[in-house]
Amino acid sequence: MTPMADTLEQPAREQESCAADVKTALRGAILERFASVAAAQGKSLAPLTDDLVLLESGLDSLCFAIVVATLEDELGFDPFTEAEDVYFPVTLGDFIRFYERAA
Amino acid sequence: MSAPPELVSLRDTLWRSRRLASRRLWGAQASVALADMASGTALGDAAPALADRSVLLRVADPLHAALALIELDGVARRIVLCPPDLSDGALAGVIETTAIDTMASDLAPSPATAGLDLVRIALPVRPLAAAPHAMRATEWVMFTSGTSGPPKLVVHTLAGLTGAIKPAAADAEPPVWATFYDIRRYGGLQMLLRALTGEGSMVVGSPAEPVAAFLARAAAHGATHITGTPSHWRRALMTPEAAALAPRYVRLSGEIADQGVLDALQARFPGVPVGHAYASTEAGVGFEVNDGLAGFPADFVGRSGEVEIEVADGALRLRSARAAAGYLGGGAVADAAGFVDTGDMVERRGDRYHFVGRRGGVINVGGLKAHPEEIEAVINRHPDVSASRACGRRNPITGAIVVAEVVLKPGAGEARVRAEILQSCRAELAPFKVPTMLKFVPALAITAGGKLERAVA
């Protein structure tokens, strides 16, 4: 292996693992928001799985509004406002992927 | 038919004063003895020629405005009292709408006023050979505060402007008024007129004067009756110079007086009556509330008297002879029945009405309406909060959510106060009204009119 190849390969691997880290961090941030907003608003939260239907999560639309606003402050973007089409995620998995795509 | 009310000008009220020799107006730069003004002029040689004129009063120093008002009332056909922030650009339109022919001013002439006869206001006051008695009911044209939309011009008379002022008891100590308001706006003018018609003196503030300097002057001249908006007072309470004040009466108006600011003033000035008044440039002085509590008793509504009060669709409506005669350039201030819709929204809780905010100033959270003022009222009750502002933040889910900025008193711990504010908001407000974010800021901007600055929705 030449040193040159090494330096070329290194960033690629870093990028990949970096993207995975971002995804994990994003998922973590979203799940944490769901939990903290539910606690602050006195809602009992259903177990957070990817196929959880958002309307059955225990959060109401005010809670979602707060989740989106606090995530905007934390992440620096709000995919709902940035999206050109109106999009309504149905499940928690949809919601997380929506953020991942915009990241 | 009853006889028309006797015509009394501002200058006439000075002649009738029993204590004229002791009375003064103190400005930021100079002071004037009211005895000199009773038979003198600050308008130079022009004074005798001002009968029937329509005069634009535009000054840098509010003291000069006070002197010119004393001279022009009962003499001029019309006085147009310009607020301090009227721009040169807006002046041309004002001159056209008000059909004025003369400008009384302490400012240099500008191109916008080139076609007008210019009368210079200057001190010292010089004696007049024959100071005139009231000759006519002068029209007083004032600018609305522009809380909702651009300012409009409304027409008042001295009789309407002073309609709410009760004669002072003969044995009462003469009051020294001081107001944070500019006397060229309705709230401040009310206080100037109280001082002039009620055996008083006044410390006249200037827009260029820092709050601390004004408070120091008010204290030095022994101000007894001190008035301002709740925002003015919140700022004054944070100023060390306020400690030297020894008022006999404290008054708030112009914004909602919430329980927090009323309690803070009662704590700062123990035993001193703290009253809040409801007035607007259009509707005139509505009523005063002197029981130390926010809002007003529900039995004010529907009772007979000089001012009749109605609540329709949640909005406060007033009918009285103190209302403006109309908008200059057309348009009625009142409806066909004589009621002025104030646009101030109220809500009945038990045996009291509480002000909740301006119509149109609402934050729409998914179709539910929150008034910023009702949220601020809860936040301001926290003893470590000196001021707050709630507003809407755009949100893709609900259209808007409520957020708030808070000014803390020095030394208060942010984390603790944040938790306590949120706790009381959750206890007292519907969930959608609870601020979703609280930001601590060093200060909040106040408009030239003394009201908390709000983004125009």
Chai-1 contact restraints between the chains, C-beta under 6 A:
chainA,res_idxA,chainB,res_idxB,connection_type,confidence,min_distance_angstrom,max_distance_angstrom,comment,restraint_id
A,S61,B,G366,contact,1.0,0.0,6.0,A-B,restraint_1
A,S61,B,I397,contact,1.0,0.0,6.0,A-B,restraint_2
A,S61,B,T398,contact,1.0,0.0,6.0,A-B,restraint_3
A,L62,B,F432,contact,1.0,0.0,6.0,A-B,restraint_4
A,F64,B,I397,contact,1.0,0.0,6.0,A-B,restraint_5
A,A65,B,N395,contact,1.0,0.0,6.0,A-B,restraint_6
A,A65,B,I397,contact,1.0,0.0,6.0,A-B,restraint_7
A,A65,B,T398,contact,1.0,0.0,6.0,A-B,restraint_8
A,A65,B,I401,contact,1.0,0.0,6.0,A-B,restraint_9
A,I66,B,T436,contact,1.0,0.0,6.0,A-B,restraint_10
A,V68,B,I397,contact,1.0,0.0,6.0,A-B,restraint_11
A,A69,B,N395,contact,1.0,0.0,6.0,A-B,restraint_12
A,A69,B,I401,contact,1.0,0.0,6.0,A-B,restraint_13
A,F80,B,P396,contact,1.0,0.0,6.0,A-B,restraint_14
A,T81,B,P396,contact,1.0,0.0,6.0,A-B,restraint_15
